Amino acid sequence: MIVIGIVGFFSSFSGWGYLSYKVTILLSVFVLAGFTIFQLVNFYKEDIKKKVKERKYYLYSKSRVDPRISLMGRIKIQILNYFNDVISTIQFKPRLSFLLVGSSVLLGMFIPFALDNLCICSQPITVSTRLTRAFQESYCKDKEICFVYLTLPEDPSNSMILQVHTRNEPIETTVRLSKLDLPSSHPVEWKTNSFISVSEIIKEEPRFVSYIEFNSLSESTNYKFNFTITTKDGPIKSVNYGFKTFSSGVGDGGLKFIVGGDLNLNSDATDLARIGKDFNPDFVVIGGDIAYENGIGSCYRRWDEKINFLTQYFSYDQQYNSNNNNTNSNNNSFIKFLTPLLMSIGNHESGAFFQTHDQVPFYFKYFLFNIGDSKKPVKERLSYHIHKLPFGISLASLDSCVVSTWDQQTQWLDNQWSNEKYNNTSKLVVYHHPIYTSRRNINDKIPTMGQKSIVPLFDHYKVPFAFENHEHLFKRTKPLFNNKAININNNSSLNSKLGTVYVGDGSWGTSKYNRKPQEASENTLPWYLAKRSEINHLWFVTISNQEIIVEAFSPDNNKIDRVEYYR
């Protein structure tokens, strides 16, 4: 069993790209066949000894080697003697020897085949191989559009970014865009060929991601679009999709979005998604650990599952009239409205912290957050970005030391927040690993680095809320400034003179329990925490000119926390 385990270990190297498939088979056959022969020689050693007297067989390894010969010479003789013993063993038990050695050769070839493209996912732990996935239906089928989703650009009042997955390689994409609010609006049509192949990572089926950048849009406007992707296998046509641009100023009603992280698909995650959809958010934020594919290319189907989940719950059908926009007319059609997604990178997107772009197989190819990134090489796409939102809000998505360390982002963030575009905004941040932890030691490496480099910026620019993740708990800190807690009488009402409240900690289905939050008054919490619990939840954010309201809801739609920030 140990030897088979070693062979399986070699085979996993093939699936993860460290060894070629042919080299893995050769190693497996060599190890198993060699071990089988070794066991045969030892097993029949005594029986062969009995036959030595009859001069039918001879054990060469029992021959004495002249001690005057050099060490290397003696080693060579012992090796030759061992091979002669193998021949004697085969002569002694020819049928059994050929049967066992042949079986080991076949097993050595089968194990790499069975474990080829091994995938080990987390949350939940699942194991699959190329062989097992061959019996599963693919999310991406030939001559069909597999996934369509929007991501939030820097300024969503005048732009949007669309990602489209197909199995067939695009040659050209023709896009038709029109204003849904204007019946007389004529579609604007253009062609683009921005796409990237993921087939070198997904080795079992072709996969291409096309990028469509919508520019020079009008603010607060409903748009309708469709597209046709030209491939060598024929055209692939889409249904009608839609989106609404944001306001560049105050807007109507208010701005709403939800924040979650560490997504594990189960009943709690589904219940939270339903509650989130009913909230009708303007966009959805996921603070890392989205797919839990651990940076393994063969785990591409876990990404397919998560993208399918997000597009299922955060897109909705709306009826419209294709001629005059009068929904009472008999000429009504449906348009699928898309809710933009905003992500932060997590350690399970790469398999660990302190990695490189090369160790992140999917994230940078699947999600763009800056206009123009579709033309950039993947290695030049940043793991952090900023977004200008209505009601004088900005939201920065940071990298908590997955690809970029805190101090590598400090100057960039200071430049963004100090410039004219963002200087007067209320500044929010989201990232994966917490700086003020709810489970782990606050003096660990990543929190300590954050406290030294990025937290002083939060203090200087009066960041009211930081959304943290990673620890699979619910938590809210006290207002913190200069790494100290600020005590207030009503800890659910804040103002701009107080510090930053850190909320999180990433539990969109990953918590095993749903327990009532502990209060700080129970003297069971670290000095900086106001609340903590093992409970799945999402954060619901509502913004107006006067205030920012941050609320947490559990899967049973119970409000477990609420914080108001008066601007």
VOGU-3710 file (C-alpha; in Angstrom, 3 decimals, decimal comma):
1> mivigivgff> 0,000/0,000/0,000  2,889/2,352/0,744  4,329/1,774/-2,722  0,941/2,380/-4,338  0,681/5,581/-2,284  4,074/6,695/-3,627  2,907/6,002/-7,176  -0,281/7,980/-6,505  1,871/10,840/-5,205  3,877/10,835/-8,446
11> ssfsgwgyls> 0,627/10,758/-10,417  -0,682/13,893/-8,689  2,470/15,685/-9,876  1,370/14,991/-13,443  -2,082/16,513/-12,876  -0,578/19,641/-11,325  1,955/20,163/-14,100  5,157/19,248/-12,229  5,793/16,087/-14,257  4,732/15,093/-17,746
21> ykvtillsvf> 2,174/12,314/-18,121  4,708/10,033/-19,909  7,353/10,529/-17,218  4,766/9,755/-14,527  3,827/6,457/-16,230  7,491/5,441/-16,586  8,167/6,211/-12,923  5,053/4,348/-11,801  5,844/1,255/-13,862  9,470/1,292/-12,707
31> vlagftifql> 8,552/1,586/-9,009  5,786/-1,031/-9,012  7,545/-3,560/-11,258  10,809/-3,130/-9,359  9,090/-3,590/-6,009  7,271/-6,717/-7,276  10,519/-8,301/-8,512  12,265/-7,435/-5,242  9,504/-9,128/-3,263  9,596/-12,215/-5,496
41> vnfykedikk> 13,340/-12,644/-5,037  13,061/-12,391/-1,269  9,932/-14,550/-1,035  11,435/-17,503/-2,939  14,976/-17,106/-1,602  14,760/-20,142/0,714  13,097/-22,350/-1,913  15,820/-21,541/-4,398  18,486/-22,347/-1,827  17,128/-25,891/-1,610
51> kvkerkyyly> 17,503/-26,293/-5,349  21,069/-24,991/-5,379  22,338/-28,414/-4,313  20,606/-29,932/-7,328  22,518/-27,372/-9,467  19,303/-26,325/-11,162  19,363/-22,766/-9,819  22,014/-20,509/-8,379  21,830/-17,447/-6,100  24,589/-15,189/-7,265
61> sksrvdpris> 24,026/-12,697/-4,443  25,406/-15,339/-2,050  28,717/-15,399/-3,890  31,562/-13,858/-2,076  33,049/-10,686/-3,520  36,788/-10,202/-3,324  37,287/-7,493/-0,644  40,359/-6,256/-2,462  38,184/-4,888/-5,264  37,322/-1,169/-5,047
71> lmgrikiqil> 34,034/-0,043/-3,533  32,518/0,881/-6,902  33,659/-2,437/-8,313  31,987/-4,332/-5,488  28,774/-2,354/-5,978  28,721/-3,195/-9,687  29,242/-6,882/-8,940  26,433/-6,890/-6,352  24,081/-5,243/-8,845  24,933/-7,804/-11,515
81> nyfndvisti> 24,477/-10,604/-8,984  21,068/-9,247/-8,026  19,944/-9,217/-11,666  21,135/-12,780/-12,005  19,069/-13,659/-8,929  16,059/-12,113/-10,638  16,628/-14,387/-13,615  16,942/-17,393/-11,307  13,685/-16,451/-9,588  11,880/-16,116/-12,919
91> qfkprlsfll> 13,257/-19,514/-13,986  12,082/-20,985/-10,674  8,522/-19,564/-10,921  8,120/-18,396/-14,514  4,320/-18,272/-14,675  3,846/-16,497/-11,375  6,724/-14,118/-12,044  5,395/-12,995/-15,423  1,850/-12,725/-14,019  2,840/-10,537/-11,068
101> vgssvllgmf> 5,315/-8,393/-12,991  2,828/-7,942/-15,838  0,114/-6,998/-13,351  2,395/-4,463/-11,698  3,222/-2,944/-15,099  -0,474/-2,613/-15,922  -1,174/-1,168/-12,466  1,709/1,239/-12,908  0,108/2,450/-16,142  -3,435/2,553/-14,735
111> ipfaldnlci> -2,758/4,556/-11,570  -1,399/7,635/-13,431  -4,298/7,333/-15,861  -6,834/7,089/-13,011  -5,255/9,991/-11,091  -4,457/12,163/-14,095  -5,441/15,802/-13,527  -6,121/15,199/-9,853  -8,256/17,921/-8,245  -8,513/18,442/-4,487
121> csqpitvstr> -10,895/21,254/-3,503  -11,725/22,722/-0,104  -15,038/23,810/1,412  -16,212/21,148/1,004  -13,308/18,781/0,408  -13,895/17,015/-2,889  -11,550/14,884/-4,971  -11,910/14,266/-8,682  -9,747/13,214/-11,605  -9,938/13,410/-15,363
131> ltrafqesyc> -11,453/9,907/-15,299  -14,218/10,693/-12,773  -15,049/14,004/-14,458  -15,525/12,179/-17,752  -18,732/10,776/-16,261  -19,992/14,231/-15,212  -21,782/16,697/-17,435  -19,749/19,735/-18,373  -21,004/23,236/-17,641  -19,521/24,413/-20,921
141> kdkeicfvyl> -20,963/22,791/-24,035  -20,047/23,014/-27,665  -21,492/25,923/-29,702  -23,150/27,430/-26,628  -22,531/30,394/-24,357  -21,443/28,907/-21,057  -21,403/31,918/-18,707  -22,102/35,633/-18,982  -21,390/37,988/-16,084  -20,565/41,624/-15,415
151> tlpedpsnsm> -17,732/42,925/-13,255  -17,594/46,370/-11,699  -15,146/48,796/-13,352  -13,535/51,792/-11,689  -16,352/54,119/-12,738  -19,625/52,231/-13,241  -21,463/55,447/-14,098  -19,969/55,376/-17,613  -18,607/51,853/-18,152  -19,101/48,139/-17,498
161> ilqvhtrnep> -17,039/45,009/-18,196  -18,553/41,770/-19,515  -16,962/38,318/-19,427  -18,260/35,523/-21,675  -17,157/31,872/-21,482  -17,333/29,630/-24,534  -15,955/26,250/-25,522  -15,347/27,379/-29,097  -12,492/29,728/-29,916  -13,734/33,237/-30,816
171> iettvrlskl> -12,634/34,902/-34,001  -14,674/38,071/-33,550  -17,515/39,283/-31,340  -20,205/41,615/-32,672  -21,925/43,624/-29,907  -25,205/45,531/-30,204  -26,029/48,025/-27,440  -29,019/50,325/-26,998  -30,685/52,377/-24,293  -33,650/50,541/-22,905
181> dlpsshpvew> -35,226/53,712/-21,537  -35,402/55,375/-24,958  -37,826/53,692/-27,397  -36,267/55,480/-30,371  -32,713/54,550/-29,413  -30,881/52,898/-32,283  -28,456/50,123/-31,351  -24,766/50,916/-31,473  -22,869/48,072/-33,055  -19,157/47,322/-32,878
191> ktnsfisvse> -16,761/44,405/-33,182  -14,105/43,217/-30,765  -11,716/40,291/-30,554  -10,481/40,536/-26,958  -10,339/37,081/-25,454  -8,000/34,730/-23,645  -7,585/30,971/-23,841  -7,712/28,953/-20,624  -7,206/25,666/-22,467  -3,604/25,307/-21,280
201> iikeeprfvs> -4,991/25,156/-17,720  -8,235/23,307/-18,435  -6,683/20,420/-20,313  -9,830/18,336/-20,678  -11,917/20,721/-22,754  -11,366/23,978/-24,632  -12,275/27,169/-22,753  -12,121/30,780/-23,873  -13,062/33,945/-22,003  -14,119/36,886/-24,168
211> yiefnslses> -14,009/40,415/-22,779  -16,437/43,142/-23,802  -15,766/46,613/-22,433  -18,680/49,050/-22,486  -17,360/52,627/-22,577  -18,754/56,175/-22,859  -22,099/55,226/-21,330  -24,692/57,576/-19,867  -25,138/57,531/-16,117  -28,234/56,090/-14,400
221> tnykfnftit> -29,344/54,476/-17,653  -30,779/51,048/-18,416  -29,023/49,388/-21,332  -29,930/46,388/-23,444  -27,345/44,418/-25,383  -26,750/41,179/-27,183  -23,794/39,769/-29,043  -22,765/37,210/-31,631  -19,468/35,375/-31,295  -18,043/34,243/-34,614
231> tkdgpiksvn> -16,100/30,993/-34,365  -14,673/28,605/-36,936  -17,481/26,240/-35,914  -20,162/28,807/-36,669  -21,777/31,805/-34,946  -22,916/31,682/-31,300  -25,740/34,129/-30,580  -26,734/35,431/-27,171  -30,101/36,310/-25,703  -30,850/39,894/-24,709
241> ygfktfssgv> -29,033/41,077/-21,586  -29,250/44,299/-19,662  -27,609/46,387/-16,971  -27,991/49,801/-15,378  -25,156/52,279/-15,036  -24,642/54,014/-11,717  -25,164/57,664/-10,939  -22,093/59,870/-10,855  -23,595/61,905/-8,021  -26,492/61,412/-5,652
251> gdgglkfivg> -28,748/59,155/-7,691  -32,231/57,966/-6,862  -33,214/56,172/-3,672  -29,820/55,009/-2,458  -26,920/52,693/-3,165  -27,200/49,087/-2,011  -24,738/46,232/-2,122  -24,007/43,009/-0,274  -20,658/41,740/0,983  -19,704/38,147/1,706
261> gdlnlnsdat> -16,674/35,950/1,495  -15,477/32,356/1,685  -18,283/30,869/-0,381  -19,273/27,249/0,295  -22,282/26,006/-1,667  -24,784/24,507/0,764  -28,285/25,252/2,032  -27,091/28,196/4,150  -25,280/29,748/1,187  -28,394/29,311/-0,962
271> dlarigkdfn> -30,647/30,875/1,696  -28,284/33,830/2,019  -28,213/34,246/-1,764  -32,021/34,337/-1,854  -32,077/36,999/0,863  -29,379/38,901/-1,001  -31,308/38,767/-4,249  -34,465/40,098/-2,522  -32,350/43,016/-1,280  -31,990/43,996/-4,968
281> pdfvviggdi> -28,340/45,064/-4,665  -26,648/47,338/-7,184  -23,620/45,042/-7,044  -22,277/42,042/-5,118  -18,910/41,904/-3,334  -17,090/38,643/-2,588  -14,010/39,079/-0,437  -11,966/36,133/-1,626  -11,939/32,336/-1,403  -14,617/32,171/-4,045
291> ayengigscy> -14,103/28,737/-5,582  -11,691/27,002/-3,184  -9,898/25,383/-6,102  -6,581/25,917/-4,249  -4,776/27,193/-7,316  -5,113/23,798/-9,046  -5,922/24,037/-12,748  -7,703/20,685/-12,829  -10,251/22,077/-10,329  -11,822/24,291/-12,998
301> rrwdekinfl> -15,266/22,795/-12,436  -15,402/24,288/-8,961  -15,164/27,712/-10,611  -17,910/26,669/-13,007  -20,124/25,745/-10,043  -19,540/29,066/-8,292  -20,011/31,210/-11,397  -23,184/29,300/-12,210  -24,413/29,923/-8,642  -23,691/33,657/-8,749
311> tqyfsydqqy> -25,219/34,200/-12,167  -28,274/32,193/-11,159  -29,056/34,270/-8,070  -27,835/37,693/-9,141  -29,429/38,071/-12,535  -33,136/38,482/-13,142  -35,560/38,537/-16,039  -37,414/41,734/-16,840  -40,142/42,177/-19,397  -39,806/44,903/-21,990
321> nsnnnntnsn> -41,356/45,861/-25,302  -39,071/45,486/-28,275  -40,798/48,291/-30,204  -41,946/51,078/-27,949  -40,983/50,048/-24,420  -44,663/49,740/-23,434  -44,956/46,589/-21,332  -48,736/46,558/-21,858  -48,177/45,914/-25,528  -48,504/42,449/-26,980
331> nnsfikfltp> -44,969/42,624/-28,383  -43,223/41,953/-25,064  -39,928/40,144/-24,631  -37,659/39,333/-21,713  -34,258/40,720/-20,959  -31,858/39,188/-18,425  -30,484/41,939/-16,193  -27,023/41,313/-14,772  -25,794/42,456/-11,356  -22,103/43,448/-11,447
341> llmsignhes> -19,652/41,447/-9,336  -16,707/42,830/-7,389  -14,051/40,481/-6,027  -11,024/40,492/-3,751  -8,414/37,799/-4,176  -8,144/35,126/-1,452  -5,491/32,576/-0,567  -7,519/29,691/-2,038  -7,428/31,423/-5,420  -3,705/30,633/-5,400
351> gaffqthdqv> -3,335/27,877/-2,807  -1,484/30,048/-0,274  -0,392/33,566/0,625  2,719/35,272/-0,789  2,364/33,781/-4,266  2,947/35,038/-7,820  0,613/35,623/-10,763  1,753/32,293/-12,218  0,340/30,486/-9,175  -3,138/31,941/-9,707
361> pfyfkyflfn> -4,591/29,944/-12,609  -8,086/31,449/-12,962  -8,753/34,647/-10,999  -6,909/37,129/-13,230  -8,315/35,539/-16,377  -11,919/35,321/-15,187  -12,401/38,767/-13,607  -11,408/42,190/-14,926  -12,019/45,358/-12,902  -10,273/48,030/-14,957
371> igdskkpvke> -11,119/49,208/-18,450  -8,147/48,360/-20,640  -7,079/45,265/-18,713  -8,366/43,051/-21,526  -5,433/44,291/-23,621  -2,857/43,694/-20,895  -0,868/40,511/-20,296  -2,243/38,585/-17,332  0,857/39,315/-15,243  0,203/43,063/-15,549
381> rlsyhihklp> -3,350/42,860/-14,195  -3,296/44,192/-10,651  -4,716/42,261/-7,710  -6,082/45,500/-6,180  -8,373/48,171/-7,589  -10,616/51,089/-6,625  -14,176/52,039/-7,578  -16,006/55,363/-7,608  -19,601/54,955/-6,412  -22,634/57,230/-6,053
391> fgislaslds> -23,292/59,377/-2,963  -19,628/60,311/-2,630  -18,455/56,779/-1,869  -15,338/54,956/-2,987  -14,590/51,278/-2,449  -11,054/49,888/-2,658  -10,548/46,148/-3,113  -7,137/45,239/-1,706  -4,873/42,212/-1,787  -4,102/40,845/1,686
401> cvvstwdqqt> -0,684/39,429/0,747  -1,839/36,806/-1,758  0,072/38,275/-4,713  0,809/41,813/-3,487  1,849/42,607/0,087  0,291/45,414/2,119  3,268/47,742/1,713  3,268/47,232/-2,075  -0,215/48,787/-2,155  0,268/51,567/0,398
411> qwldnqwsne> 1,654/54,203/-1,953  -0,873/53,356/-4,660  -3,779/53,654/-2,201  -2,452/56,918/-0,776  -2,177/58,332/-4,298  -5,738/57,271/-5,115  -7,337/58,607/-1,947  -5,450/61,898/-2,083  -6,259/62,770/-5,683  -9,153/64,967/-6,755
421> kynntsklvv> -11,306/62,043/-7,852  -11,430/60,324/-4,449  -10,241/62,876/-1,912  -13,725/63,928/-0,802  -15,304/60,473/-0,807  -16,238/58,322/2,164  -13,727/55,509/1,769  -14,585/51,836/2,212  -12,240/48,862/1,805  -12,633/45,125/1,297
431> yhhpiytsrr> -9,963/42,416/1,356  -9,536/38,784/2,346  -7,239/38,137/5,311  -8,288/40,169/8,369  -5,992/42,682/9,997  -8,031/42,422/13,187  -8,629/38,716/13,425  -11,581/36,964/14,999  -10,037/33,491/15,336  -6,283/33,627/14,771
441> nindkiptmg> -3,572/35,546/16,595  -3,648/39,267/15,886  0,156/39,268/16,076  0,539/36,851/13,159  2,551/37,970/10,136  -0,188/39,283/7,811  -2,181/41,200/10,481  1,035/42,726/11,855  2,156/43,825/8,394  -1,276/45,388/7,804
451> qksivplfdh> -1,270/47,233/11,116  2,106/48,757/10,313  1,590/49,740/6,676  -2,061/50,004/5,601  -3,956/50,782/8,831  -2,288/54,217/9,237  -3,860/55,115/5,865  -7,265/53,956/7,131  -6,797/56,217/10,161  -5,548/59,190/8,157
461> ykvpfafenh> -8,396/59,080/5,624  -11,062/58,213/8,241  -12,225/54,922/6,699  -15,537/54,087/8,418  -15,757/50,390/7,443  -13,317/47,678/6,409  -14,817/44,391/5,221  -12,598/41,440/6,185  -12,960/37,711/5,526  -11,029/34,411/5,697
471> ehlfkrtkpl> -11,799/33,177/9,229  -15,279/31,704/8,653  -16,828/33,598/11,558  -19,052/36,603/12,135  -17,335/39,559/13,796  -17,483/43,290/14,338  -14,761/45,267/16,038  -15,096/48,315/18,185  -14,149/51,533/16,388  -10,346/51,385/16,130
481> fnnkaininn> -7,915/54,252/15,701  -4,136/54,085/16,016  -4,493/50,412/16,957  -6,602/51,299/19,989  -10,291/50,776/20,719  -12,541/53,805/21,055  -15,264/53,259/23,616  -18,644/54,793/22,804  -21,966/54,647/24,623  -23,951/53,372/21,646
491> nsslnsklgt> -21,736/51,013/19,673  -24,188/50,845/16,777  -23,959/54,576/15,950  -20,741/56,098/14,639  -19,544/59,394/13,227  -16,597/60,471/11,156  -14,477/61,496/14,161  -14,306/57,924/15,352  -12,142/55,118/14,034  -12,624/52,280/11,588
501> vyvgdgswgt> -15,025/49,420/12,265  -13,760/46,104/10,860  -16,585/43,718/10,005  -16,458/40,185/8,613  -15,054/37,488/8,741  -16,094/35,587/5,621  -18,729/32,962/6,230  -20,990/32,595/3,205  -21,779/28,966/4,010  -18,411/27,968/5,528
511> skynrkpqea> -19,381/28,053/9,206  -20,418/24,692/10,688  -22,689/26,322/13,244  -25,191/29,161/13,498  -24,742/30,499/17,014  -25,914/33,703/18,667  -23,173/36,379/18,595  -21,164/36,956/21,761  -21,127/40,532/23,067  -17,962/42,213/24,298
521> sentlpwyla> -19,560/42,633/27,724  -19,285/38,869/28,219  -15,510/39,303/28,722  -14,785/36,419/26,367  -13,563/38,471/23,418  -10,237/40,079/22,491  -9,879/43,753/23,447  -10,739/45,024/19,964  -13,883/42,942/19,243  -17,449/44,097/19,917
531> krseinhlwf> -19,134/40,895/18,670  -18,173/37,454/17,447  -19,912/34,210/16,566  -19,786/31,095/14,426  -22,665/31,889/12,116  -23,117/32,093/8,359  -24,061/35,568/7,221  -23,912/38,319/4,607  -23,443/42,041/5,128  -26,061/44,354/3,602
541> vtisnqeiiv> -24,932/47,917/2,970  -27,299/50,847/2,326  -25,860/54,267/1,540  -27,480/57,694/1,331  -26,213/61,260/1,591  -26,718/61,218/5,341  -25,554/57,790/6,467  -24,069/54,379/5,761  -26,021/51,487/7,255  -24,281/48,126/7,555
551> eafspdnnki> -26,404/45,144/8,615  -25,644/41,435/8,947  -28,256/38,758/8,248  -28,145/35,037/8,979  -29,542/32,314/6,654  -32,915/32,396/8,438  -33,219/36,106/7,526  -32,569/37,160/11,099  -30,758/40,469/11,538  -27,789/39,743/13,792
561> drveyyr> -26,100/43,141/13,695  -26,564/46,729/12,586  -24,162/49,668/12,544  -25,027/53,202/11,439  -22,377/55,641/10,324  -23,447/59,289/10,118  -21,519/61,172/7,485
//
